[in-house]
C-alpha cells in the first residue's frame, strides 16, 4: 500500500465506522509498532513469515470462533 501503512488503513476504516477484525503482519517488527497495534486492540503482531496454523488460530480469535 504505497503511502499508507497498515495502521493508517486500520485508523481510516475505524474513522469511517468499519470495526472489522484485523491481524497485523510485518517483516520489520519493532517494540513501538507492537505497542501501537496493541493499543488498537488487535491480536499480537505477527512477524513474517507466518505459519498457517498461527494464521488460522488468530483468524478464529479475531472472528470470535471457538
N, CA, C and O atoms as a CHARMM CRD file, in Angstrom:
* protein
*
  264
    1    1 UNK  N      0.85900  -1.17100   0.00000 PROA 1      0.00000
    2    1 UNK  CA     0.00000   0.00000   0.00000 PROA 1      0.00000
    3    1 UNK  C      0.90200   1.22900   0.00000 PROA 1      0.00000
    4    1 UNK  O      1.21400   1.77500   1.05900 PROA 1      0.00000
    5    2 UNK  N      1.30700   1.65000  -1.14600 PROA 2      0.00000
    6    2 UNK  CA     2.19000   2.81300  -1.21900 PROA 2      0.00000
    7    2 UNK  C      1.60300   4.03000  -0.50900 PROA 2      0.00000
    8    2 UNK  O      0.47100   4.43700  -0.77300 PROA 2      0.00000
    9    3 UNK  N      2.39400   4.60000   0.39500 PROA 3      0.00000
   10    3 UNK  CA     1.98200   5.81300   1.09000 PROA 3      0.00000
   11    3 UNK  C      1.01100   5.60600   2.23100 PROA 3      0.00000
   12    3 UNK  O      0.57100   6.57500   2.84900 PROA 3      0.00000
   13    4 UNK  N      0.66400   4.35600   2.52600 PROA 4      0.00000
   14    4 UNK  CA    -0.30500   4.09600   3.58700 PROA 4      0.00000
   15    4 UNK  C      0.11200   2.83700   4.33500 PROA 4      0.00000
   16    4 UNK  O      0.24200   1.76700   3.74000 PROA 4      0.00000
   17    5 UNK  N      0.32000   2.96800   5.63100 PROA 5      0.00000
   18    5 UNK  CA     0.69200   1.79400   6.41800 PROA 5      0.00000
   19    5 UNK  C     -0.56400   1.01400   6.80600 PROA 5      0.00000
   20    5 UNK  O     -1.68300   1.50900   6.66400 PROA 5      0.00000
   21    6 UNK  N     -0.36800  -0.18900   7.28900 PROA 6      0.00000
   22    6 UNK  CA    -1.50000  -0.98700   7.76600 PROA 6      0.00000
   23    6 UNK  C     -2.21400  -0.31200   8.92000 PROA 6      0.00000
   24    6 UNK  O     -3.43900  -0.37000   9.02300 PROA 6      0.00000
   25    7 UNK  N     -1.44300   0.33200   9.79100 PROA 7      0.00000
   26    7 UNK  CA    -2.05000   1.05400  10.91600 PROA 7      0.00000
   27    7 UNK  C     -2.86000   2.23500  10.40100 PROA 7      0.00000
   28    7 UNK  O     -3.95700   2.49800  10.89400 PROA 7      0.00000
   29    8 UNK  N     -2.32400   2.95100   9.40600 PROA 8      0.00000
   30    8 UNK  CA    -3.07600   4.06800   8.81600 PROA 8      0.00000
   31    8 UNK  C     -4.38900   3.57800   8.20700 PROA 8      0.00000
   32    8 UNK  O     -5.43500   4.20400   8.38200 PROA 8      0.00000
   33    9 UNK  N     -4.32600   2.46200   7.49600 PROA 9      0.00000
   34    9 UNK  CA    -5.53000   1.89200   6.88500 PROA 9      0.00000
   35    9 UNK  C     -6.54300   1.50700   7.96400 PROA 9      0.00000
   36    9 UNK  O     -7.73500   1.78300   7.83000 PROA 9      0.00000
   37   10 UNK  N     -6.06800   0.87900   9.01500 PROA 10     0.00000
   38   10 UNK  CA    -6.94700   0.49200  10.12700 PROA 10     0.00000
   39   10 UNK  C     -7.62100   1.72300  10.71900 PROA 10     0.00000
   40   10 UNK  O     -8.82900   1.71100  10.95600 PROA 10     0.00000
   41   11 UNK  N     -6.84900   2.79300  10.96300 PROA 11     0.00000
   42   11 UNK  CA    -7.41200   4.01800  11.53100 PROA 11     0.00000
   43   11 UNK  C     -8.44000   4.64900  10.60600 PROA 11     0.00000
   44   11 UNK  O     -9.45600   5.16700  11.06900 PROA 11     0.00000
   45   12 UNK  N     -8.18700   4.61000   9.30300 PROA 12     0.00000
   46   12 UNK  CA    -9.15400   5.16900   8.34200 PROA 12     0.00000
   47   12 UNK  C    -10.45300   4.36700   8.33500 PROA 12     0.00000
   48   12 UNK  O    -11.54500   4.93400   8.29500 PROA 12     0.00000
   49   13 UNK  N    -10.32100   3.05200   8.37300 PROA 13     0.00000
   50   13 UNK  CA   -11.52200   2.20800   8.41500 PROA 13     0.00000
   51   13 UNK  C    -12.34300   2.50300   9.67300 PROA 13     0.00000
   52   13 UNK  O    -13.56700   2.61600   9.60400 PROA 13     0.00000
   53   14 UNK  N    -11.67000   2.62700  10.82200 PROA 14     0.00000
   54   14 UNK  CA   -12.38100   2.95400  12.05900 PROA 14     0.00000
   55   14 UNK  C    -13.06400   4.31700  11.96200 PROA 14     0.00000
   56   14 UNK  O    -14.19800   4.48000  12.41000 PROA 14     0.00000
   57   15 UNK  N    -12.37300   5.29400  11.37600 PROA 15     0.00000
   58   15 UNK  CA   -12.94900   6.63600  11.23200 PROA 15     0.00000
   59   15 UNK  C    -14.18800   6.62200  10.33800 PROA 15     0.00000
   60   15 UNK  O    -15.08000   7.45700  10.49100 PROA 15     0.00000
   61   16 UNK  N    -14.23700   5.67300   9.40600 PROA 16     0.00000
   62   16 UNK  CA   -15.39600   5.55100   8.52200 PROA 16     0.00000
   63   16 UNK  C    -16.50400   4.69200   9.13100 PROA 16     0.00000
   64   16 UNK  O    -17.55500   4.50300   8.51900 PROA 16     0.00000
   65   17 UNK  N    -16.26600   4.17200  10.33900 PROA 17     0.00000
   66   17 UNK  CA   -17.29300   3.39100  11.01900 PROA 17     0.00000
   67   17 UNK  C    -17.20000   1.89400  10.81400 PROA 17     0.00000
   68   17 UNK  O    -18.11000   1.15800  11.19600 PROA 17     0.00000
   69   18 UNK  N    -16.11300   1.43300  10.21500 PROA 18     0.00000
   70   18 UNK  CA   -15.92200  -0.00200   9.99500 PROA 18     0.00000
   71   18 UNK  C    -15.05600  -0.57600  11.11300 PROA 18     0.00000
   72   18 UNK  O    -13.87900  -0.23300  11.22900 PROA 18     0.00000
   73   19 UNK  N    -15.62700  -1.43400  11.92300 PROA 19     0.00000
   74   19 UNK  CA   -14.88400  -2.07500  13.00600 PROA 19     0.00000
   75   19 UNK  C    -14.73000  -3.55000  12.64700 PROA 19     0.00000
   76   19 UNK  O    -15.43800  -4.40800  13.17400 PROA 19     0.00000
   77   20 UNK  N    -13.79900  -3.82900  11.74700 PROA 20     0.00000
   78   20 UNK  CA   -13.61700  -5.19200  11.27000 PROA 20     0.00000
   79   20 UNK  C    -12.46500  -5.86800  12.01500 PROA 20     0.00000
   80   20 UNK  O    -11.53300  -5.19600  12.45800 PROA 20     0.00000
   81   21 UNK  N    -12.52600  -7.19300  12.15400 PROA 21     0.00000
   82   21 UNK  CA   -11.39100  -7.90100  12.76400 PROA 21     0.00000
   83   21 UNK  C    -10.14800  -7.71800  11.89000 PROA 21     0.00000
   84   21 UNK  O    -10.23500  -7.70000  10.66200 PROA 21     0.00000
   85   22 UNK  N     -9.00800  -7.58400  12.53300 PROA 22     0.00000
   86   22 UNK  CA    -7.77700  -7.34700  11.78700 PROA 22     0.00000
   87   22 UNK  C     -6.61300  -8.05100  12.45700 PROA 22     0.00000
   88   22 UNK  O     -6.55800  -8.17200  13.68000 PROA 22     0.00000
   89   23 UNK  N     -5.69300  -8.51000  11.63900 PROA 23     0.00000
   90   23 UNK  CA    -4.45300  -9.11000  12.11800 PROA 23     0.00000
   91   23 UNK  C     -3.32300  -8.40300  11.39000 PROA 23     0.00000
   92   23 UNK  O     -3.29000  -8.38300  10.15900 PROA 23     0.00000
   93   24 UNK  N     -2.40700  -7.82800  12.13700 PROA 24     0.00000
   94   24 UNK  CA    -1.27500  -7.12600  11.54500 PROA 24     0.00000
   95   24 UNK  C     -0.09900  -8.08200  11.38000 PROA 24     0.00000
   96   24 UNK  O      0.21000  -8.86300  12.28000 PROA 24     0.00000
   97   25 UNK  N      0.55300  -8.01100  10.21800 PROA 25     0.00000
   98   25 UNK  CA     1.77600  -8.78200   9.97000 PROA 25     0.00000
   99   25 UNK  C      2.84300  -7.83100   9.44000 PROA 25     0.00000
  100   25 UNK  O      2.53500  -6.84500   8.77100 PROA 25     0.00000
  101   26 UNK  N      4.08900  -8.13900   9.74500 PROA 26     0.00000
  102   26 UNK  CA     5.19100  -7.32000   9.25900 PROA 26     0.00000
  103   26 UNK  C      6.46200  -8.14200   9.16000 PROA 26     0.00000
  104   26 UNK  O      6.63700  -9.13400   9.86700 PROA 26     0.00000
  105   27 UNK  N      7.32700  -7.72200   8.28700 PROA 27     0.00000
  106   27 UNK  CA     8.65600  -8.32400   8.18900 PROA 27     0.00000
  107   27 UNK  C      9.65800  -7.50500   9.00200 PROA 27     0.00000
  108   27 UNK  O     10.81900  -7.89000   9.13600 PROA 27     0.00000
  109   28 UNK  N      9.20200  -6.37400   9.54300 PROA 28     0.00000
  110   28 UNK  CA    10.08300  -5.46500  10.26800 PROA 28     0.00000
  111   28 UNK  C      9.48000  -5.07100  11.61900 PROA 28     0.00000
  112   28 UNK  O      9.10300  -3.91400  11.80500 PROA 28     0.00000
  113   29 UNK  N      9.38200  -6.00800  12.56100 PROA 29     0.00000
  114   29 UNK  CA     8.76600  -5.71000  13.85400 PROA 29     0.00000
  115   29 UNK  C      9.64600  -4.81800  14.73500 PROA 29     0.00000
  116   29 UNK  O     10.87100  -4.93800  14.74600 PROA 29     0.00000
  117   30 UNK  N      8.99200  -3.93300  15.46100 PROA 30     0.00000
  118   30 UNK  CA     9.67300  -3.10900  16.45900 PROA 30     0.00000
  119   30 UNK  C      8.79700  -3.04800  17.69500 PROA 30     0.00000
  120   30 UNK  O      7.59900  -3.32200  17.62400 PROA 30     0.00000
  121   31 UNK  N      9.38200  -2.69500  18.81600 PROA 31     0.00000
  122   31 UNK  CA     8.60200  -2.56200  20.05200 PROA 31     0.00000
  123   31 UNK  C      7.55400  -1.45900  19.90400 PROA 31     0.00000
  124   31 UNK  O      6.43900  -1.58900  20.40900 PROA 31     0.00000
  125   32 UNK  N      7.90700  -0.38900  19.22100 PROA 32     0.00000
  126   32 UNK  CA     6.96300   0.72100  19.03000 PROA 32     0.00000
  127   32 UNK  C      5.76300   0.27700  18.18900 PROA 32     0.00000
  128   32 UNK  O      4.61700   0.59500  18.51000 PROA 32     0.00000
  129   33 UNK  N      6.03800  -0.45500  17.11700 PROA 33     0.00000
  130   33 UNK  CA     4.96200  -0.95500  16.26700 PROA 33     0.00000
  131   33 UNK  C      4.05700  -1.89600  17.04900 PROA 33     0.00000
  132   33 UNK  O      2.83300  -1.80800  16.95400 PROA 33     0.00000
  133   34 UNK  N      4.64900  -2.78300  17.81100 PROA 34     0.00000
  134   34 UNK  CA     3.87200  -3.71200  18.64500 PROA 34     0.00000
  135   34 UNK  C      2.97500  -2.94400  19.61500 PROA 34     0.00000
  136   34 UNK  O      1.81300  -3.31000  19.79600 PROA 34     0.00000
  137   35 UNK  N      3.49100  -1.89000  20.23600 PROA 35     0.00000
  138   35 UNK  CA     2.70300  -1.08700  21.18000 PROA 35     0.00000
  139   35 UNK  C      1.54500  -0.37600  20.47500 PROA 35     0.00000
  140   35 UNK  O      0.43400  -0.32200  21.00200 PROA 35     0.00000
  141   36 UNK  N      1.80500   0.16600  19.28900 PROA 36     0.00000
  142   36 UNK  CA     0.74500   0.84900  18.53000 PROA 36     0.00000
  143   36 UNK  C     -0.37900  -0.11200  18.17400 PROA 36     0.00000
  144   36 UNK  O     -1.55600   0.23900  18.26200 PROA 36     0.00000
  145   37 UNK  N     -0.01600  -1.31200  17.77700 PROA 37     0.00000
  146   37 UNK  CA    -1.01000  -2.30600  17.38700 PROA 37     0.00000
  147   37 UNK  C     -1.80200  -2.78700  18.59200 PROA 37     0.00000
  148   37 UNK  O     -3.02400  -2.92000  18.51900 PROA 37     0.00000
  149   38 UNK  N     -1.12700  -3.04600  19.68700 PROA 38     0.00000
  150   38 UNK  CA    -1.81600  -3.48800  20.90100 PROA 38     0.00000
  151   38 UNK  C     -2.75100  -2.40200  21.41800 PROA 38     0.00000
  152   38 UNK  O     -3.81000  -2.71700  21.96100 PROA 38     0.00000
  153   39 UNK  N     -2.38500  -1.13500  21.26100 PROA 39     0.00000
  154   39 UNK  CA    -3.24600  -0.03000  21.69300 PROA 39     0.00000
  155   39 UNK  C     -4.55200  -0.00400  20.90900 PROA 39     0.00000
  156   39 UNK  O     -5.54000   0.56700  21.37000 PROA 39     0.00000
  157   40 UNK  N     -4.56300  -0.61300  19.74000 PROA 40     0.00000
  158   40 UNK  CA    -5.76400  -0.66800  18.90800 PROA 40     0.00000
  159   40 UNK  C     -6.58900  -1.93200  19.16300 PROA 40     0.00000
  160   40 UNK  O     -7.60600  -2.16300  18.51000 PROA 40     0.00000
  161   41 UNK  N     -6.13900  -2.73800  20.11600 PROA 41     0.00000
  162   41 UNK  CA    -6.89600  -3.93100  20.47800 PROA 41     0.00000
  163   41 UNK  C     -6.74000  -5.09200  19.51700 PROA 41     0.00000
  164   41 UNK  O     -7.52300  -6.04100  19.56300 PROA 41     0.00000
  165   42 UNK  N     -5.74400  -5.03500  18.64900 PROA 42     0.00000
  166   42 UNK  CA    -5.52600  -6.12600  17.68800 PROA 42     0.00000
  167   42 UNK  C     -4.78200  -7.27400  18.37400 PROA 42     0.00000
  168   42 UNK  O     -4.11800  -7.07700  19.39200 PROA 42     0.00000
  169   43 UNK  N     -4.90200  -8.46400  17.80700 PROA 43     0.00000
  170   43 UNK  CA    -4.11500  -9.58300  18.33500 PROA 43     0.00000
  171   43 UNK  C     -2.62400  -9.27400  18.19400 PROA 43     0.00000
  172   43 UNK  O     -2.25300  -8.28000  17.56900 PROA 43     0.00000
  173   44 UNK  N     -1.78300 -10.10700  18.76100 PROA 44     0.00000
  174   44 UNK  CA    -0.34800  -9.83300  18.68100 PROA 44     0.00000
  175   44 UNK  C      0.12800  -9.65600  17.24000 PROA 44     0.00000
  176   44 UNK  O     -0.40700 -10.26400  16.31300 PROA 44     0.00000
  177   45 UNK  N      1.12300  -8.82800  17.07700 PROA 45     0.00000
  178   45 UNK  CA     1.73900  -8.59200  15.78000 PROA 45     0.00000
  179   45 UNK  C      2.43900  -9.86200  15.32600 PROA 45     0.00000
  180   45 UNK  O      3.18800 -10.47700  16.08500 PROA 45     0.00000
  181   46 UNK  N      2.19200 -10.24500  14.08800 PROA 46     0.00000
  182   46 UNK  CA     2.83800 -11.43600  13.54300 PROA 46     0.00000
  183   46 UNK  C      4.02000 -11.03200  12.68900 PROA 46     0.00000
  184   46 UNK  O      3.93300 -10.12000  11.86700 PROA 46     0.00000
  185   47 UNK  N      5.13200 -11.73000  12.89800 PROA 47     0.00000
  186   47 UNK  CA     6.32000 -11.47200  12.09700 PROA 47     0.00000
  187   47 UNK  C      6.36500 -12.44200  10.92700 PROA 47     0.00000
  188   47 UNK  O      6.20700 -13.65000  11.10500 PROA 47     0.00000
  189   48 UNK  N      6.58000 -11.91200   9.73400 PROA 48     0.00000
  190   48 UNK  CA     6.67300 -12.74300   8.53400 PROA 48     0.00000
  191   48 UNK  C      7.99500 -13.48500   8.53700 PROA 48     0.00000
  192   48 UNK  O      8.99000 -12.94500   9.02100 PROA 48     0.00000
  193   49 UNK  N      8.04300 -14.68500   8.02200 PROA 49     0.00000
  194   49 UNK  CA     6.91400 -15.47500   7.51600 PROA 49     0.00000
  195   49 UNK  C      6.09900 -16.04700   8.66900 PROA 49     0.00000
  196   49 UNK  O      6.62900 -16.30900   9.74900 PROA 49     0.00000
  197   50 UNK  N      4.82000 -16.23700   8.43000 PROA 50     0.00000
  198   50 UNK  CA     3.89200 -16.74300   9.44000 PROA 50     0.00000
  199   50 UNK  C      3.40900 -18.11600   9.00000 PROA 50     0.00000
  200   50 UNK  O      3.06500 -18.32600   7.83700 PROA 50     0.00000
  201   51 UNK  N      3.38800 -19.04600   9.94400 PROA 51     0.00000
  202   51 UNK  CA     2.91700 -20.38500   9.57800 PROA 51     0.00000
  203   51 UNK  C      1.38600 -20.42700   9.54000 PROA 51     0.00000
  204   51 UNK  O      0.71500 -19.64300  10.21100 PROA 51     0.00000
  205   52 UNK  N      0.85700 -21.34100   8.75600 PROA 52     0.00000
  206   52 UNK  CA    -0.59000 -21.43800   8.52000 PROA 52     0.00000
  207   52 UNK  C     -1.37600 -21.69600   9.79800 PROA 52     0.00000
  208   52 UNK  O     -2.47500 -21.16400   9.95700 PROA 52     0.00000
  209   53 UNK  N     -0.84200 -22.49500  10.70600 PROA 53     0.00000
  210   53 UNK  CA    -1.55700 -22.80100  11.95300 PROA 53     0.00000
  211   53 UNK  C     -1.73900 -21.54900  12.80300 PROA 53     0.00000
  212   53 UNK  O     -2.78300 -21.37300  13.43000 PROA 53     0.00000
  213   54 UNK  N     -0.74300 -20.68800  12.82800 PROA 54     0.00000
  214   54 UNK  CA    -0.84700 -19.43800  13.59100 PROA 54     0.00000
  215   54 UNK  C     -1.87700 -18.51800  12.96300 PROA 54     0.00000
  216   54 UNK  O     -2.68000 -17.91100  13.67200 PROA 54     0.00000
  217   55 UNK  N     -1.86700 -18.40800  11.65300 PROA 55     0.00000
  218   55 UNK  CA    -2.85200 -17.57500  10.96000 PROA 55     0.00000
  219   55 UNK  C     -4.25800 -18.08900  11.23000 PROA 55     0.00000
  220   55 UNK  O     -5.16200 -17.30100  11.50800 PROA 55     0.00000
  221   56 UNK  N     -4.45300 -19.39200  11.15200 PROA 56     0.00000
  222   56 UNK  CA    -5.76500 -19.97100  11.41400 PROA 56     0.00000
  223   56 UNK  C     -6.22500 -19.68300  12.83900 PROA 56     0.00000
  224   56 UNK  O     -7.37600 -19.30500  13.05600 PROA 56     0.00000
  225   57 UNK  N     -5.33500 -19.86000  13.80600 PROA 57     0.00000
  226   57 UNK  CA    -5.68400 -19.61800  15.21800 PROA 57     0.00000
  227   57 UNK  C     -6.07600 -18.16500  15.43400 PROA 57     0.00000
  228   57 UNK  O     -7.06000 -17.88800  16.12000 PROA 57     0.00000
  229   58 UNK  N     -5.32800 -17.23900  14.86500 PROA 58     0.00000
  230   58 UNK  CA    -5.63200 -15.81800  15.07000 PROA 58     0.00000
  231   58 UNK  C     -6.85400 -15.36600  14.27800 PROA 58     0.00000
  232   58 UNK  O     -7.58100 -14.48000  14.72800 PROA 58     0.00000
  233   59 UNK  N     -7.09100 -15.94800  13.12400 PROA 59     0.00000
  234   59 UNK  CA    -8.32600 -15.64600  12.40100 PROA 59     0.00000
  235   59 UNK  C     -9.54200 -16.08900  13.20700 PROA 59     0.00000
  236   59 UNK  O    -10.52600 -15.35600  13.31200 PROA 59     0.00000
  237   60 UNK  N     -9.47100 -17.28200  13.77100 PROA 60     0.00000
  238   60 UNK  CA   -10.56400 -17.76400  14.62200 PROA 60     0.00000
  239   60 UNK  C    -10.77000 -16.83900  15.81700 PROA 60     0.00000
  240   60 UNK  O    -11.90700 -16.53300  16.17500 PROA 60     0.00000
  241   61 UNK  N     -9.67600 -16.39200  16.43700 PROA 61     0.00000
  242   61 UNK  CA    -9.76700 -15.46900  17.55400 PROA 61     0.00000
  243   61 UNK  C    -10.40200 -14.14900  17.12600 PROA 61     0.00000
  244   61 UNK  O    -11.30600 -13.64500  17.79200 PROA 61     0.00000
  245   62 UNK  N     -9.92400 -13.58600  16.00300 PROA 62     0.00000
  246   62 UNK  CA   -10.43300 -12.30200  15.52200 PROA 62     0.00000
  247   62 UNK  C    -11.90800 -12.37900  15.13700 PROA 62     0.00000
  248   62 UNK  O    -12.64300 -11.40500  15.30000 PROA 62     0.00000
  249   63 UNK  N    -12.34200 -13.53100  14.62800 PROA 63     0.00000
  250   63 UNK  CA   -13.72900 -13.69900  14.19100 PROA 63     0.00000
  251   63 UNK  C    -14.63800 -14.21900  15.29200 PROA 63     0.00000
  252   63 UNK  O    -15.84300 -14.36500  15.08800 PROA 63     0.00000
  253   64 UNK  N    -14.06200 -14.50300  16.46700 PROA 64     0.00000
  254   64 UNK  CA   -14.86400 -14.98200  17.59000 PROA 64     0.00000
  255   64 UNK  C    -15.29200 -16.42900  17.44200 PROA 64     0.00000
  256   64 UNK  O    -16.30300 -16.83600  18.01500 PROA 64     0.00000
  257   65 UNK  N    -14.53800 -17.21200  16.68300 PROA 65     0.00000
  258   65 UNK  CA   -14.85700 -18.61800  16.51000 PROA 65     0.00000
  259   65 UNK  C    -14.20000 -19.44400  17.61800 PROA 65     0.00000
  260   65 UNK  O    -13.11800 -19.10200  18.09600 PROA 65     0.00000
  261   66 UNK  N    -14.86200 -20.53300  18.02400 PROA 66     0.00000
  262   66 UNK  CA   -14.26700 -21.36100  19.09700 PROA 66     0.00000
  263   66 UNK  C    -13.02800 -22.09400  18.64700 PROA 66     0.00000
  264   66 UNK  O    -12.42300 -22.82400  19.43200 PROA 66     0.00000
